[in-house]
């Protein structure tokens, strides 16, 4: 574990000479140290930030797998531990088990990688796909993607600029909206997704309409959540940023009647303001 961490730190230090990762006791290297390095790879973007962060995550998974006995041996090992509880046993190594911060750090490291943006979006989404597999295998039981995880993937697709990126970002947003998903979208989720449609509006005549559909869905969800309690009350209201992104989608697009629709949307925004809707 120490050798892997040292190698990665030295690799980053070659590009950022002043970089240091504080390790007071090498015998206690764990999840925090790996997470810190992964986030630092995003903080100091390099061409290898995403791939190295991914390698560190994969290594952490390897250590967890290595330390986890096969199911058929777990009961037998448990009995052995109980019978030997009164005897001294060697100190168990600390396993750097990934948590949601690890996942988000890797996603961010991919996001800041400006080389081959189309590949970055797919690799970022692949991290969540791998997480689902690790969950089903019991390797990362209890570790789930959160809103930040999904938002980062949406942002990667938005920045990719490849055909179909806005639609893929929308698909991820719909997954967050689905009742079967425990992750709720926030203002950033919607604003980034709408922004993705604004970015491709010059090439996609349906961009303005799709962006407005997302905005109105956000508005309806926020209205339905009024007076609700618990998780049902988690539905963000459209912000000025969201409205502006839809207006930009219409401005950048070539959709017939886009100007008229943008004006109607602006009046709708003014009416909501007059009603005290912030």
C-alpha positions in Angstrom: 0.0 0.0 0.0 2.8 2.4 1.0 4.7 1.8 -2.3 1.6 2.4 -4.4 0.9 5.7 -2.6 4.6 6.8 -2.8 4.8 6.1 -6.6 1.6 8.1 -7.2 2.8 11.0 -5.0 6.1 11.1 -6.8 4.4 11.1 -10.2 2.4 14.2 -9.2 5.4 15.8 -7.6 7.3 15.6 -10.9 4.7 18.1 -12.3 4.0 20.0 -9.1 7.4 20.1 -7.3 6.0 21.7 -4.1 3.4 18.9 -3.7 3.4 17.0 -0.4 1.0 14.4 1.0 1.1 14.5 4.8 1.6 11.0 6.3 2.5 11.0 10.0 2.6 7.2 10.4 3.1 5.0 7.3 1.7 2.0 9.2 -1.7 3.8 9.4 -2.0 4.6 5.7 -5.7 4.2 4.8 -8.7 5.6 3.0 -8.1 9.2 3.9 -4.6 9.3 2.4 -5.8 7.8 -0.9 -8.8 10.1 -1.0 -6.6 13.2 -0.4 -4.3 12.2 -3.2 -7.2 11.5 -5.6 -8.7 14.9 -4.8 -5.3 16.6 -5.3 -5.0 15.0 -8.7 -8.2 17.0 -9.5 -6.9 20.1 -7.7 -3.7 20.0 -9.8 -5.0 18.9 -13.2 -2.5 16.8 -15.2 -2.9 14.8 -18.4 -2.8 11.7 -16.2 -5.1 12.9 -13.4 -8.1 10.8 -14.4 -6.3 7.6 -15.3 -4.1 7.7 -12.1 -7.1 8.4 -9.9 -8.9 5.5 -11.6 -5.8 3.2 -11.0 -5.8 4.2 -7.3 -9.5 3.3 -7.0 -8.9 0.0 -8.7 -6.0 -0.7 -6.4 -8.2 0.1 -3.3 -10.8 -2.4 -4.6 -8.0 -5.0 -5.1 -7.0 -4.6 -1.4 -10.6 -5.0 -0.3 -11.1 -8.1 -2.4 -7.8 -9.6 -1.2 -8.8 -9.1 2.5 -12.3 -10.5 2.0 -12.5 -14.3 2.3 -14.8 -16.2 -0.1 -18.4 -16.7 1.3 -17.9 -20.4 2.1 -14.9 -19.6 4.3 -16.4 -16.7 6.2 -18.3 -18.8 8.7 -15.3 -21.0 9.4 -13.0 -18.0 9.8 -15.5 -16.5 12.2 -15.4 -19.6 14.4 -11.6 -19.6 14.4 -11.6 -15.9 15.5 -14.0 -16.7 18.3 -11.9 -19.7 19.6 -8.7 -17.6 19.4 -10.1 -14.5 20.9 -8.2 -15.0 24.1 -4.8 -15.3 22.3 -2.7 -12.6 20.9 -3.0 -12.2 17.1 -0.8 -10.2 14.7 -2.0 -6.7 13.9 -4.3 -6.6 10.9 -3.3 -4.2 8.1 -5.4 -1.2 7.4 -7.4 -1.7 4.2 -8.0 1.6 2.3 -11.7 0.8 1.5 -13.2 3.3 -1.0 -16.2 5.4 0.1 -18.4 7.9 -1.7 -15.7 10.6 -1.4 -13.3 8.3 -3.2 -15.8 7.8 -6.0 -16.5 11.5 -6.3 -12.8 12.3 -6.2 -12.1 10.0 -9.2 -15.1 11.5 -11.1 -13.7 14.9 -10.5 -10.2 13.9 -11.6 -11.7 12.7 -14.9 -13.8 15.9 -15.2 -10.7 18.2 -15.1 -8.9 16.1 -17.7 -9.3 18.2 -20.8 -7.6 15.6 -23.1 -10.1 13.6 -25.2 -13.3 14.9 -23.6 -15.5 12.4 -25.4 -13.6 9.6 -23.7 -13.7 11.3 -20.3 -17.5 11.3 -20.3 -17.7 7.6 -21.0 -15.0 6.8 -18.4 -16.7 8.9 -15.7 -20.0 7.1 -16.3 -18.1 3.8 -16.2 -17.1 4.6 -12.7 -20.7 4.5 -11.6 -21.3 1.3 -13.5 -18.4 -0.3 -11.8 -19.7 0.9 -8.4 -23.0 -0.8 -9.1 -21.1 -4.1 -9.8 -19.0 -3.7 -6.6 -22.2 -3.2 -4.6 -23.9 -6.2 -6.1 -20.8 -8.3 -5.3 -20.8 -7.1 -1.7 -17.3 -5.5 -2.1 -18.6 -2.0 -1.4 -21.7 -2.8 0.5 -23.3 0.5 1.8 -21.3 2.7 -0.6 -23.7 4.5 -3.0 -23.3 7.3 -5.5 -24.8 10.6 -4.4 -26.1 13.7 -6.1 -22.5 15.0 -6.6 -21.6 11.8 -8.3 -24.4 12.0 -10.8 -23.9 15.8 -11.3 -20.2 15.2 -12.2 -21.2 12.7 -14.8 -23.8 15.1 -16.3 -21.1 17.8 -16.4 -18.6 15.5 -18.1 -21.2 14.9 -20.9 -22.0 18.6 -21.1 -18.3 19.4 -21.6 -17.7 16.6 -24.1 -19.3 18.4 -27.0 -19.9 15.1 -28.8 -23.2 14.4 -30.7 -25.8 13.0 -28.3 -24.1 14.4 -25.2 -27.1 16.5 -24.1 -29.4 13.6 -24.5 -27.1 11.3 -22.4 -27.0 14.0 -19.8 -30.8 14.1 -19.9 -31.0 10.3 -19.5 -28.9 10.6 -16.3 -31.1 13.3 -15.0 -34.2 11.2 -15.6 -32.5 8.4 -13.7 -32.1 10.7 -10.7 -35.8 11.7 -11.0 -37.0 8.1 -11.1 -38.6 7.1 -7.8 -36.5 3.9 -7.8 -33.3 5.9 -7.4 -32.5 7.1 -3.9 -30.5 10.1 -5.3 -32.4 13.3 -5.8 -31.5 15.9 -8.4 -30.7 19.4 -7.2 -30.5 22.8 -9.0 -27.0 22.0 -10.3 -28.4 18.8 -11.9 -31.0 20.7 -13.9 -28.9 23.8 -14.7 -26.1 21.7 -16.1 -28.4 19.5 -18.1 -30.2 22.5 -19.6 -26.8 24.0 -20.3 -25.9 21.0 -22.3 -28.8 21.6 -24.6 -27.8 25.3 -24.9 -24.3 24.2 -25.9 -25.5 22.0 -28.8 -28.4 24.3 -29.9 -26.6 25.5 -33.0 -26.5 22.0 -34.3 -29.7 20.6 -32.9 -33.0 22.3 -33.8 -34.8 20.6 -31.0 -32.4 21.8 -28.3 -34.6 24.8 -27.1 -37.7 22.6 -26.8 -35.8 19.9 -24.9 -34.3 22.5 -22.6 -37.7 24.0 -21.9 -39.2 20.6 -21.2 -36.6 20.0 -18.5 -37.2 23.4 -17.0 -41.0 22.8 -16.9 -40.5 19.3 -15.4 -38.4 20.9 -12.7 -41.1 23.5 -12.1 -43.9 20.9 -11.9 -41.9 18.7 -9.5 -41.3 21.7 -7.2 -45.0 22.5 -7.2 -45.8 18.9 -6.4 -43.4 18.9 -3.5 -45.0 21.9 -1.8 -46.5 20.9 1.4 -44.9 17.4 1.2 -42.7 15.9 3.9 -39.5 13.9 4.0 -37.9 12.8 0.7 -41.0 13.8 -1.2 -40.3 17.5 -0.3 -36.8 17.3 -2.0 -37.5 19.1 -5.3 -35.5 22.3 -6.2 -37.2 25.3 -7.8 -36.1 26.7 -11.1 -33.6 29.5 -10.7 -32.6 32.4 -12.8 -29.6 30.4 -14.0 -32.0 27.6 -15.3 -34.3 30.1 -17.1 -31.3 31.8 -18.7 -29.9 28.5 -19.9 -33.2 27.7 -21.7 -33.3 31.2 -23.2 -29.8 30.7 -24.4 -30.8 27.4 -26.0 -33.5 29.2 -28.0 -31.1 32.1 -28.9 -28.4 29.7 -30.1 -30.9 27.4 -32.0 -32.5 27.5 -35.3 -35.9 26.3 -34.3 -38.8 27.9 -36.0 -40.7 30.1 -33.5 -37.9 29.9 -31.0 -37.8 33.7 -30.5 -41.6 33.8 -29.7 -41.2 30.9 -27.3 -38.3 32.6 -25.6 -40.4 35.7 -25.1 -43.3 33.7 -23.6 -40.8 32.0 -21.3 -39.5 35.4 -20.2 -43.0 36.5 -19.4 -43.6 33.3 -17.4 -40.5 34.0 -15.4 -41.6 37.6 -14.7 -45.0 36.3 -13.6 -43.4 33.9 -11.2 -41.3 36.7 -9.8 -44.4 38.8 -9.2 -46.0 35.9 -7.3 -43.0 35.8 -5.0 -41.4 32.8 -6.6 -37.6 33.1 -6.2 
